[in-house]
Amino acid sequence: MIVTGIQPTGTPHIGNYLGAIKPLIALQAEDEDTYAFVADYHAITADFDPKALRSNSIGVAALLVASGFDTSRGRVFFQSDIPEHLELAHILGCTAARVGQLNRMTTFREKMDAATEKESGETPSLGLYSYPVLQAADILAYQDDKGKPTRVPVGSDQSQHLNFAIDVAQSFNHRFGQTFIIPEPVISCTPRIMSLFDASKKMSKSDPDDMNRINLTDDADRIRKKFRKATSDSLYIPLTVEEIGDRAELRNLLTIYGAFAELTFEESLDTFAGKGFGPLKAALTDVVVEKLEPIQTRYRELIVDPLFGHSLRMGAMAAGILAAETTARVRETIGLSDSAPAALEERFNLVVPNYDK
Ligand code: TYM
């Protein structure tokens, strides 16, 4: 089984595509059981606009499918259609997650530090603090019935969250007996894609300046303009990887070129060695426009297709059955009320196994 999520905090960009969407689609070819969800519960942990949340959520789902996610082999759904993610998060938060660990999470600490620096700054939400627990629940809700670990394709920025999910699963099992199969992170081999202006920051959906990223929906003119304005220097592109040194912007553009042109980093460097940024930016624009064009055509069809909405509901139904089964088992394990299976029966018109036998 494969499970991953993308937050609808904006439009997915080429970092999300290279770090998560492309690897997810490649993995899906080897596994029938793939669940990709729009992490809308996560997107409300920071400031958000309800209308934008809704349209971004549909956009993320459509871009996943337009990028090649096969809905006949896997499921795409909205996280908030499956409230079991929240129930499981609460249970894990009480039984297996410790504040000592949450205090060390870099995403929360960065936001907390930023708020403390601004005198009038509001501190982050409680939801942002417990975000990793919800992410652990997102993953652990989906258990393979043959006992195989769930693989979770993500970009390298998510390593800390995935290690936390592993710790939570181990600590729950330790306390209550074998319940969760330990998940397996699949970290993308493409390095983190960085901002076009400041390559010390990652390319991000929530960056207020749109020029820092290439959105999957950007048209050719906008892509050209963004690459043209991307930070560069006046030096030549060197012959060897070592000589790139701390030229982080150059490293980032060569990484993006290589990933889209299906070349290794060294081959990407060889293509431009001895030239300036001009030819690199021109070739980068061409290859990104060429690769995004079919995705954008499909995306425009999907967002007006009623069958697409139907496939999301079917996805939620299939995912909901699995998540509800896991949650019912966990409730039973820890001694909560056992009427959940009856409610399950009503919700999905299912015959639910009796775990007492
Ligand atoms: P999110 O929405 O920030 O990013 C979605 C996916 O894209 C990857 N990614 C990147 N990869 C390379 N370069 C970048 N600049 C870049 N920015 C983002 C992320 O690693 C991620 O794989 N917490 C998650 C969403 C989530 C999730 C989950 C993921 C919620 N529950 C359960 C896996 C399993 C997040 O904020 O991703």
Boltz pocket constraint, residues with backbone or C-beta under 6 A from the ligand:
constraints:
  - pocket:
      binder: B
      contacts: [[A, 3], [A, 4], [A, 5], [A, 6], [A, 7], [A, 8], [A, 15], [A, 16], [A, 17], [A, 18], [A, 19], [A, 20], [A, 21], [A, 39], [A, 42], [A, 134], [A, 135], [A, 138], [A, 139], [A, 152], [A, 153], [A, 154], [A, 155], [A, 156], [A, 157], [A, 158], [A, 161], [A, 190], [A, 191], [A, 192], [A, 193], [A, 194], [A, 202], [A, 203], [A, 204]]
      max_distance: 6.0
